[in-house]
Amino acid sequence: MDLTFAAYEGNLNQVKEMIRLGASVNAVDGCGDFPLYKANQIEIYKVLLENGANPNQQNRSGFTALMNARTAEQIGLLLENGANPNLRNEDGFTALMLHSYSGNIDMVRLLLENEADVTLRTNPPGSLSAFLQAMEEDNLEIMKLLVEYGVNLEEEDRAYESNTGETLLEAAISDETRSFIEACLK
């Protein structure tokens, strides 16, 4: 068993013992993943970080532990330990984009409070943003929060799905997110 697998399995005692025996907390496994990325329990995050795990380490596809975090508590701990919320994976996705799509407002809020950039887009041809990711899932709460943190609704929607040159506001209207529009107009 390697440390990444032990972290994934949630075996805290095994993780501690492997570190005690000299296992590298930043070692990459055969799949290109690393312990902090695969960890799913806050106690394992803490042990790994206390033993020098790099909160900005990226796997083979450019994903970070922040992108893969499953709870606001995990995101908070990673940010407290220096995780950069604006790192991108190989397709240009950031943690903010991924968590805006998944719909956990507490996670999105933490990222925004820690300087996550709402203006970043994925690599062409997609050019998706956190706002478009939230819109895709009809997550009005997150859309509104992103606007509060500086999303420009007059910016052109350059997403590959539409690519009509319409603004984000026009895209939201055409996407029938009526509640969002009403909230923005208040």
Secondary structure, DSSP 8 states (H G I E B T S, - for coil): --HHHHHHHT-HHHHHHHHHTT--TT---TTS--HHHH--SHHHHHHHHHTT--TT---TTS--HHHH--SHHHHHHHHHTT--TT---TT---HHHHHHHHT-HHHHHHHHHTT--TT---STTT---HHHHHHHTT-HHHHHHHHHTT--TTSB---TTT-S--BHHHHHHHTT-HHHHHHHH-
